Amino acid sequence: MSSTTEQSNTEAEQQGTHHYVLTLDLPGRIAGSWQGTVTPGSGDTRQDVFVMLREHISESSPEFARANVVFFSLEPNQL
């Protein structure tokens, strides 16, 4: 195993178990996309993660609190 592969495995282990993409839009005003990784709790659902992400975005960017959801994806963070 090369050191590059070892480094990639270590970086992947530090990431969350799921990758998300969320795009919000206020028509005619502003749009934004967020992406990253998250590790849901053992009893969390896709809905729980979606609500958590919306709340997190609204806290840091209040203008998006009432934005339309254009796209949402939550997938296992693995190939």
C-alpha positions in Angstrom: 0.0 0.0 0.0 1.4 3.4 -1.0 1.6 6.3 1.4 -0.9 8.2 -0.8 -3.4 5.4 -0.4 -2.9 5.4 3.4 -3.4 9.1 3.5 -6.6 8.9 1.5 -8.0 6.2 3.8 -7.1 8.3 6.9 -8.8 11.4 5.3 -11.9 9.3 4.5 -12.1 8.0 8.0 -12.1 11.6 9.3 -15.1 12.5 7.1 -18.7 11.9 7.9 -20.5 8.7 7.0 -22.7 10.5 4.5 -22.2 13.2 1.9 -24.8 15.8 1.3 -25.6 18.5 -1.3 -28.3 21.1 -0.6 -29.3 23.9 -2.9 -31.7 26.7 -1.8 -33.2 29.5 -3.9 -35.0 32.7 -3.2 -36.3 33.4 -6.8 -35.0 36.6 -8.2 -32.9 37.3 -5.1 -30.3 34.8 -4.1 -29.4 31.1 -4.5 -26.8 29.0 -2.7 -25.5 25.5 -2.5 -23.9 23.7 0.4 -22.1 20.4 0.4 -20.1 18.4 3.0 -20.2 15.3 5.1 -22.2 14.4 8.2 -22.5 11.4 10.5 -26.2 11.0 11.5 -27.0 9.7 15.0 -28.0 6.0 15.2 -31.8 6.8 15.2 -31.7 9.7 12.8 -33.6 9.6 9.5 -33.0 11.4 6.2 -35.7 13.9 7.3 -33.8 14.6 10.6 -30.6 15.3 8.7 -32.4 17.5 6.2 -34.0 19.6 9.0 -30.7 19.8 10.8 -29.0 21.1 7.7 -31.7 23.7 7.0 -31.5 24.9 10.6 -27.7 25.1 10.4 -27.8 27.1 7.2 -30.5 29.4 8.5 -28.4 30.2 11.6 -25.4 31.2 9.6 -27.3 32.7 6.6 -30.8 33.9 7.9 -31.8 35.1 4.4 -32.1 31.4 3.4 -34.6 30.5 6.3 -37.6 30.6 3.9 -35.8 29.7 0.7 -37.1 27.1 -1.7 -35.3 23.7 -1.8 -34.0 23.2 -5.4 -32.0 20.1 -4.7 -31.2 17.8 -1.8 -29.0 14.7 -1.8 -27.8 12.5 1.1 -25.8 9.5 0.2 -23.4 7.1 1.9 -19.9 8.6 1.7 -18.3 5.7 0.0 -17.5 4.5 -3.5 
